[in-house]
Amino acid sequence: MEISRKGLMLILSSPSGAGKTTISRKVLEAQKGLFMSVSATTRKMRANEVDGKDYYFVSEEKFQEMAGKGEFLEHANVFGNNYGTPAKPVYERLARGEDVLFDIDWQGTMQLKEKCKPDVASVFILPPSMKELETRLRARALDDEKVINERMGKATSEISHWGIYDYILVNSNVEEAVEKVVHILHAERNRKKRLLGLEGFVSKLVG
């Protein structure tokens, strides 16, 4: 009798600029069987993004249609744009024993926990300081001054929700943060609740 495993949903959240996107990319590169969840969004595509890979870029009308049909695991409005996670591809991967990585905020995390708590492991990434967070936002050169100020203003609110997460990491060093996330992933993969056929395997051992 073999032991198989149901996949898990690994959530990484942080204020903008705290490093979750970089950490997510490096963890994905390092781990087999881990796939990025692709969200639908109503925001405009950036120059370096690819539709269907980074996001599914949809109209506001299409997004609301999908939400009305219950096609999202979670959805939220962030900085005036809507984001949502299509459920079907996630469930298909979990059933195959594959893991799905989510780069979402605390609102999305709450929704995922409400719907799929046994399948979820959540990590919140903190910056070493607010000054460093602002420095990183400016170094990205992706946003104008108004947007940077908005992101800094929202960061305090986002950080205040740290308590809903299973794990907390301070991202002072990207490589160390990546290593810690990988350790969390490995531990969560081996939780007994995710191992299918374990009871039968143990019974055979002691039988």
C-alpha distance (Angstrom), angle and dihedral (degrees) to the residues before:
residue distance angle dihedral
M1 . . .
E2 3.79 . .
I3 3.78 128.5 .
S4 3.79 115.2 -131.1
R5 3.78 128.9 -178.0
K6 3.75 137.3 -131.1
G7 3.78 113.7 -134.9
L8 3.80 124.3 -110.1
M9 3.76 137.8 -140.3
L10 3.81 111.2 -123.1
I11 3.80 112.1 -163.9
L12 3.80 123.0 -160.1
S13 3.81 116.3 -172.1
S14 3.79 133.6 171.1
P15 3.78 141.7 143.8
S16 3.80 112.2 -79.9
G17 3.79 108.6 -79.1
A18 3.82 97.2 22.6
G19 3.78 92.0 108.6
K20 3.80 109.6 -102.0
T21 3.81 94.2 130.5
T22 3.81 93.4 51.8
I23 3.80 92.0 44.0
S24 3.81 91.3 47.4
R25 3.81 91.6 52.6
K26 3.80 93.6 49.4
V27 3.81 93.8 46.3
L28 3.80 90.3 50.1
E29 3.80 90.3 51.4
A30 3.81 91.5 50.4
Q31 3.80 100.8 44.5
K32 3.80 129.5 66.5
G33 3.78 116.9 -147.6
L34 3.81 93.3 29.1
F35 3.79 118.9 113.8
M36 3.78 133.1 -176.7
S37 3.76 117.7 -114.9
V38 3.79 109.2 -125.5
S39 3.79 113.2 -142.0
A40 3.77 129.3 -154.4
T41 3.80 114.2 -125.2
T42 3.77 140.2 179.7
R43 3.80 94.4 -149.1
K44 3.79 121.5 106.8
M45 3.79 119.1 -91.0
R46 3.81 115.3 -105.2
A47 3.79 121.4 -131.9
N48 3.82 94.8 -102.6
E49 3.82 97.0 44.9
V50 3.81 130.8 100.5
D51 3.80 123.4 -149.5
G52 3.81 110.6 -117.8
K53 3.79 93.1 17.5
D54 3.80 105.2 58.3
Y55 3.80 96.4 18.9
Y56 3.77 141.2 -23.7
F57 3.79 99.9 -110.3
V58 3.79 108.2 -148.3
S59 3.78 138.4 166.5
E60 3.78 121.7 -100.9
E61 3.81 88.9 -110.0
K62 3.82 92.9 53.3
F63 3.80 91.7 46.5
Q64 3.79 92.8 52.3
E65 3.81 90.1 47.4
M66 3.83 90.7 53.8
A67 3.80 91.5 46.6
G68 3.80 91.4 49.3
K69 3.80 90.7 53.6
G70 3.81 91.2 51.6
E71 3.80 92.8 -116.5
F72 3.82 94.8 140.9
L73 3.80 127.7 82.9
E74 3.78 86.5 -157.3
H75 3.77 137.7 -10.2
A76 3.77 136.4 -177.1
N77 3.78 143.6 168.7
V78 3.80 112.5 -114.0
F79 3.81 121.6 -178.4
G80 3.79 90.6 -18.7
N81 3.81 96.6 -49.8
N82 3.81 129.1 101.2
Y83 3.81 122.6 -125.0
G84 3.80 127.5 -176.1
T85 3.81 139.5 171.1
P86 3.83 114.8 -131.3
A87 3.82 107.4 -132.1
K88 3.81 103.7 -150.7
P89 3.84 100.3 67.6
V90 3.81 91.0 45.1
Y91 3.81 94.4 52.7
E92 3.81 90.7 46.5
R93 3.80 91.8 55.4
L94 3.80 94.0 46.1
A95 3.81 90.5 52.5
R96 3.83 89.1 54.3
G97 3.79 91.4 53.1
E98 3.79 93.3 -105.7
D99 3.80 124.2 135.9
V100 3.79 126.2 -128.3
L101 3.81 124.5 -148.8
F102 3.81 118.5 -148.2
D103 3.80 125.4 -158.6
I104 3.82 98.0 -166.7
D105 3.80 140.1 132.4
W106 3.80 130.3 -108.4
Q107 3.80 92.9 -87.7
G108 3.80 91.3 57.4
T109 3.79 90.5 43.9
M110 3.80 91.3 55.8
Q111 3.79 91.2 50.3
L112 3.81 92.9 48.7
K113 3.80 91.4 48.8
E114 3.80 90.7 50.9
K115 3.81 93.1 51.2
C116 3.81 104.0 30.6
K117 3.82 108.4 15.1
P118 3.86 97.3 147.5
D119 3.82 89.5 55.4
V120 3.82 96.7 46.3
A121 3.81 132.7 93.8
S122 3.81 114.0 175.8
V123 3.81 132.3 -160.2
F124 3.81 127.1 -172.8
I125 3.80 117.1 -157.6
L126 3.81 118.3 -151.0
P127 3.81 127.1 -163.7
P128 3.82 116.2 -123.3
S129 3.83 88.5 -117.0
M130 3.80 140.4 -11.0
K131 3.80 89.7 -111.9
E132 3.80 90.2 56.8
L133 3.79 90.2 47.6
E134 3.81 91.0 56.2
T135 3.81 90.7 46.8
R136 3.81 91.0 53.8
L137 3.80 92.5 48.0
R138 3.79 91.2 53.0
A139 3.81 92.3 45.2
R140 3.83 90.8 57.4
A141 3.82 89.9 63.1
L142 3.81 89.6 -157.0
D143 3.79 99.6 116.7
D144 3.79 137.8 47.8
E145 3.80 123.7 -120.4
K146 3.80 93.7 -91.4
V147 3.81 93.2 54.0
I148 3.82 92.2 45.3
N149 3.80 90.0 53.8
E150 3.81 90.2 48.4
R151 3.81 91.6 50.7
M152 3.79 92.3 49.0
G153 3.79 90.1 48.4
K154 3.78 91.6 52.0
A155 3.82 94.7 44.0
T156 3.82 93.0 78.0
S157 3.79 90.9 53.0
E158 3.81 92.0 47.8
I159 3.80 92.8 48.9
S160 3.81 90.4 51.2
H161 3.83 88.4 69.5
W162 3.81 94.4 59.8
G163 3.81 90.6 113.3
I164 3.82 94.8 72.8
Y165 3.82 91.7 64.3
D166 3.80 128.1 92.5
Y167 3.81 94.9 -141.8
I168 3.83 134.5 26.9
L169 3.82 124.0 -157.1
V170 3.81 129.6 -177.4
N171 3.80 108.0 -145.1
S172 3.81 102.3 -144.1
N173 3.80 91.7 135.4
V174 3.80 121.6 26.0
E175 3.82 97.0 -149.2
E176 3.80 92.2 50.3
A177 3.81 90.8 47.8
V178 3.81 90.5 50.6
E179 3.81 90.8 50.8
K180 3.81 90.9 51.8
V181 3.80 92.5 49.8
V182 3.82 89.9 50.5
H183 3.83 89.8 52.1
I184 3.80 89.9 50.8
L185 3.81 90.8 49.7
H186 3.81 92.5 51.1
A187 3.80 92.5 48.4
E188 3.80 92.8 48.3
R189 3.81 91.6 48.5
N190 3.80 89.0 59.6
R191 3.79 98.9 48.7
K192 3.80 107.6 127.7
K193 3.81 91.8 -126.4
R194 3.82 89.2 65.9
L195 3.81 96.5 48.2
L196 3.79 111.8 95.6
G197 3.79 117.7 -154.1
L198 3.80 92.9 16.3
E199 3.80 95.5 125.2
G200 3.77 91.8 52.9
F201 3.80 91.9 45.8
V202 3.80 92.2 52.4
S203 3.80 91.9 46.0
K204 3.79 89.2 54.0
L205 3.80 91.0 49.6
V206 3.79 94.2 53.6
G207 3.80 96.2 29.8
